[in-house]
């Protein structure tokens, strides 16, 4: 902005200086030229100051915007990390619960299998005892029949 206005202001000062140098009254002309130069310098200074102020304001606004975006990004990142942590914790709790449930189911299955095996063993023993008793009774009956058949 300052670079655009500077050549125009300098051109104005040059034209003022050139025109004032052509007058008949040299002292008045020099004073007028000096005053024109002072006015031009004052105007240039004011415009430069305004441009600097505007640039500083824009820089401050840009800085504020960057800080706001950085704060928003940091907050979003923190929220995402918190959510990820919560999900990981929930997943760990679910896995722990599933493992406990699986252990309980395995323990129950093992107990049920042991009870079934014990019942089968008891049933097999009873059947073997009954078979042995039947075999003994049959053997005793056969021996009794054999004694009778032999005369006795």
NORKA-V944845 format. One record per backbone hydrogen bond with DSSP energy under -1.0 kcal/mol. NH is the residue of the N-H (numbers start at 1). CO is the residue of the C=O. Records with the same first field share a line. If there is no record, write none. Layout:
# NORKA-V944845
NH = CO ; CO
This chain:
# NORKA-V944845
5 = 1
6 = 2
9 = 5
10 = 6
11 = 7
12 = 8
13 = 9
14 = 10
15 = 11
16 = 12
17 = 13
18 = 14
19 = 15
20 = 16
21 = 17
22 = 19
26 = 24
29 = 25
30 = 26
31 = 27
32 = 28
33 = 29
34 = 30
35 = 31
36 = 32
37 = 33
38 = 34
39 = 35
40 = 36
41 = 37
42 = 38
43 = 39
44 = 40
45 = 41
46 = 42
47 = 43
48 = 44
49 = 45
50 = 46
51 = 47
52 = 48
53 = 49
54 = 50
55 = 51
56 = 52
57 = 53
58 = 54
59 = 55
60 = 56
61 = 57
62 = 58
63 = 59
64 = 60
65 = 61
66 = 62
67 = 63
68 = 64
69 = 65
70 = 66
71 = 67
72 = 68
73 = 69
74 = 70
75 = 71
76 = 72
77 = 73
78 = 74
79 = 75
80 = 76
81 = 77
82 = 78
83 = 79
84 = 80
85 = 81
86 = 82
87 = 83
88 = 84
89 = 85
90 = 86
91 = 87
92 = 88
93 = 89
94 = 90
95 = 91
96 = 92
97 = 93
98 = 94
99 = 95
100 = 96
101 = 97
102 = 98
103 = 99
104 = 100
105 = 101
106 = 102
107 = 103
108 = 104
109 = 105
110 = 106
111 = 107
112 = 108
113 = 109
114 = 110
115 = 111
116 = 112
117 = 113
118 = 114
119 = 115
120 = 116
121 = 117
122 = 118
123 = 119
124 = 120
125 = 121
126 = 122
127 = 123
128 = 124
129 = 125
130 = 126
131 = 127
132 = 128
133 = 129
134 = 130
135 = 131
136 = 132
137 = 133
138 = 134
139 = 135
140 = 136
141 = 137
142 = 138
143 = 139
144 = 140
145 = 141
146 = 142
147 = 143
148 = 144
149 = 145
150 = 146
151 = 148
152 = 147
